[in-house]
Amino acid sequence: MKIPDDTKIQSVDLKIKDLEISVNFYSTLLGFKEIERRDYTSLLSANGNHPYLISLTEAQNSIPKPRGTTGLFHIAIRFPNRKELARVFLRLFDHKIKFQGFSDHLVSEAIYLTDPDENGIELYADKPRSEWVWHMGQIQMDTLPLNLNVITSELDDRNVWNGIHPETDIGHIHLRVSNLQKAEEFYFHLLGLNITSSTYNGAIFFAADKYHHHVGTNIWQSKNGFPPPENSVGLISYTIKIPDKDYLIKLEQSASEQNLLIEPFTGKHLILLDFDKNKIRLTL
């Protein structure tokens, strides 16, 4: 099956240790708006409205995610343009946030860091699609040094801060997996995403339509690894929006045949597990 072209990542649900610390990071510093709080869970979006983009759930007795386990590599927060990426970068820089890397991926420009629980975060803006290069059905991506001067030169009003741009969304999610063949079996053969790049050593990228990737998978630190303990901080689940009811019904049947179905189709969504026990909500 070929997944509908208008498929996208809608939201990510994270388990964190301290809600106030995490809300301060995602809301006060990054600029997301808290739209709702339910007991120990905060829902955040870029425009202050549902659907949320990031859910933070506090578990005070949680432990750090053990090294070598599968699960979240990073969530990728996508800005509508380079200027808005620069605005958030300079705000984080001014607040002395530690960065992990800066990369030009040919299709996008990206800045890497972690949240207070060491959940990986990529902040990025896509380059114009006219600059993307496809060869034999796969997109050309790379990891080159990013010229931060080019990014920050876009911003002529550095002191203006009204929070994150309302068109910001979750562009993709990148996962640590135990086996790339199993990842391909799930995300390509079962879910129906296209393989957009398999040229990186130890990684495969998948997407709907002609995007560079909606889901990234790698075995760089998790080859033959196991899911983290239930009480670890990190990924609880993530949501893929697939606005095609018939497609979801077909997925339900395929996932059930492989014992990957957790919650059957309700008329609005269903829940699957991939082969590394990552929980995925598929919603209309």
N, C-alpha and C positions, 0 to 999 in steps of 0.2 A: 504493500500500500504506500502511496505517496501522501505525505502529510500536507494539509492545506497550506497555501502560501502565506496566509495571514496569521499563522501560528506565532506566538511570542511567549517569552517568559513574563509572567505577571507578578509574582511575588516570591519572597524567600522568608522562611520562618526559622529563627535562630534561638537556641537555648543559651542563656548568658547567666553569669553568677550574680551580678548586682544591677538591678533595673535602673536605679537612679544614675549610676555611672555610665551605663550604656545609652540611656536616653540623652544624657548630657553630651555624649560623643556624637550620636547620630542626629540629634535635633539642634542643640546649641552650637556645636562646632560645624558639622556637615551641613546643617540647615534644613533637614527634613522636618515636617510638621507632624506633631502628635495629634492624631485625629480621634483616638479612643484609647482608654485604658480599662482593661478588664482584670481585676484582681492583680495578678502578677505578670500581666501581659500588656505591652504597649504596641499599638498599631501606628505606623508612620507612612506618610506619603509625601510626594513633592508638592502637591497643590492643596493639601489639607482635606481632601475628599477621598471617599472610597472609590475604587478598591485600593487597599493598602499595598505598599511595595515591600515593606520590611516589618516583620513581626518579631518582637523581642520578648521572650518568656524567661522570667527569673527562676532559677533553681539554686538556692543558696548553698546547697550541699554538693553542687556539681564539681567535677574535677576537670583539669585541663585535658584536652584531647591528646591521647598518647601518640608518640611519634610512630610512624610506620603504618598507621591505620588508614582506612579509606574514609570517604566523606568529602567535606567541603575543602576545596583548594582556595577558591575565592568567589565572592559575588562581584559582579561587574556592573557598576553604576554608570549609566550612559548619559552624557550631557548633550544637549542639542547642537552645540558648537564648541569650538576651541575657546572662545571668550569665556563661556560659563565654566569650562574646565579650569581655566586660569584663575577665575574668581575664587573657586573653592580651594584650589591649591594654595594660593597666597594666604587665604584665611587660616588654613591648617599650618602653613609655614610660620605665620605670625604667632600662632599659639604653640609653636615649638613641637609640633607633632613629628614623630620620627617616620621617615619614608624608607621603603625597602628597594625601590627601583623606579626607573623612568625609561620607557621604551617606545620606539617608533616601530609599529608592526606592519607598516606599509598600507594597511587598510584603516588603521586607527592610531591615535596617540594616547599613551596610557601612563598612569601614575599608580604605584603600588604602595600599600601600607596595611596595617592590621587594626582591628578594633581593640577595645580593652581586654577582650578574651582571646586575642590572637586569631580571630577569624579573619581570613584573608579578604582584602578589598582591592578591587581595581577601579580607579576612576578614569573614564576615557571618553573621548569624542571621536566619532568616525570621520575619516577623510571623505571627500566627495566620491560617490560611487564611480564617477567617470575616471578616477585614478586607480580603481581596483583592477587587478590583472588576473584573468582566469586562463588556465592552461589545461587542456584535456579534462575539463570538468572540475578542476580543483583551483582554489584561489591561492594566489601567491601571498604568503605572510612571512614575516621574519621578526627577529628581535634585535633591533638596532638601537644605538644610543639616541635619546630624545633631547633635542635642543630646547631647553626650557626658556631660553630667551625668545624664541619664536612663539612659544605659548603665551608667555606673560606680556609680550608686546601687543597682544590683542586688546589688553585691558587698559583703557584710558581713565577709568573711574575706580581705582583700587579701593578707595575708602567707602564705596557704596556696598552695603550688605543688607539684603532683604530676604536672606535664606536661599536655599537651593532653587534653581530655575524650575518653574512648575511643569515643564515638559520633560524633566529628567525621569528616566525609568530604569528598569533592570534590563540591560542589554543582553546579558548572557550569564550563565553560571558555569563554573569550572570545577570539576570533581576529581578527587583522587580515587582511582579505581585499582582493583587487584589484578585485572587481566584485560588487556585491550581487545582481545577476541570476544570476550563476554560483553564488553561495552559495545562493540560493534553489533553483536547479536541483538542486544536490547534496543539501542538507540537508532540503529539503521534498519535492521530486519523487522523488529517488532513495532517500534514506535513510528518508523517511516521517515525519520529525518534523513537528509542527504549527507553523505560524507563530503565535506568541503575541503578538508586538508588532512593528509596523512603523511606529510613530508617531515614533520617534526619528529625527532627521535624520541620514542616513548610516549607519543600523544596522538590522539585522533580528535578531530573537530567535526561537529554535526550542526546542521541548520535546516530550517525551512526556507523555501523560495531560493533567492540568490543572496542571502546574507552570509557574512563570513563565518559566523558561528553563533548558535544559541546555546549549545552545550559543548563544553570542552572536557576531555578526559585525559588523564595522564597516569603513568605508573612510576614517575620519577622518584617518589619516596614511599610508594605503597605497593609495589609489585608483590603479589602473593599475600598481601596483607588482609587483615580482618576488619570488620566494622568496629568503631570505637565502642566502649562500654556505654550502656544506656544512660548512665549518669554523667557523661561527658558534656562539656559545652560544645557548641557547634551546630551543625545543620539538623533541624527537626524534619523539615520537608521543604519542597518548593513546588510552585504551581505553574503549569504550562496552560496557556489559554489556547484552545483549539475550537474555534466557533463553527463546529460542524457536528451535529448530533449523530448522524449516521456513522461518521468516522469513529466517534467515541464508542458507539455500540459495537463496531467491529473490533476495536481495541480491547474492549471488555472480554469478548470471546477469546481472542488470541492470548491475552494475559492469563485468563482463567485456565486455558489449556496447558500453560507453562507454570501454573501455581504461583503466579506473581500478582494476582488480584487480591487486594486487601479489602476494598469496599466497592461493591457493584455500582453500576451507573444508577444514579438517583433521578435522572432527568435533567440534572445540572452538572454533576461531576462524578468521577470515579477516582479511586486511589490505587496506585500500583507500587510495587517495589521493584527496583532494578536488581541485578545480580549481586550487588554489594549492599543490599538492604537500604538504599536511599529511597525515602518515601516521596512519591511524586503524585501530586493532585492534578488531574486533567480536568479542565473546566470549560464550559461553553463561553 
